[in-house]
Amino acid sequence: MAKAKKPPDLCERAYAYSLRAVKLYQALQRHKDGAALIIGEQYLRQATAVGALLELAAASLTRAEIANHHAAARQQARASLYWLHVLAASGLVESSRLAAITQETEEIVALLEKTTGAKK
C-alpha cells in the first residue's frame, strides 16, 4: 500500500508560490503597457517576501521573532492578493487567467491568519 502524500508545509508552499509569482511577472513583461510592469513588480516583491519571511521565521530563536515574521508574511500575502485584484480589475490580465494563483494566495492568507490568530 502506498503512503499517503503529506501536504506541503507552509514554507514549501510559499516557495512554490514565489516561483509562480516569478512566472506571472515574466508573462507581464511581455505587455507593452507600463502599468502591467509596475504592478507586476509590486506583486512580485510582495509574493516572494512571503516565503522569505517564513524562512526567517523557521530560523528564529524566540517565539516573539517567529510571531513577528509570520505576521509580516501575512501582511505581504494580503498585499499580493491586492495586486492580483488590481491586475484583474484593470483588465491588464483576464481574471480567469489569475483564478488559480488568486485562490492559492487566498489559501496562504488563510493559513497565515490561523498561525497568527488574525481575523479577516
NORGICOR-V456996 format. One record per run of one state. SS is the DSSP state (A for helix, B for strand, O for the rest). FROM is the first residue (numbers start at 1). TO is the last residue. Records with the same first field share a line. If there is no record, write none. Layout:
# NORGICOR-V456996
SS->FROM-TO + FROM-TO
This chain:
# NORGICOR-V456996
O->1-9 + 29-33 + 59-62 + 90-94 + 117-120
A->10-28 + 34-58 + 63-89 + 95-116
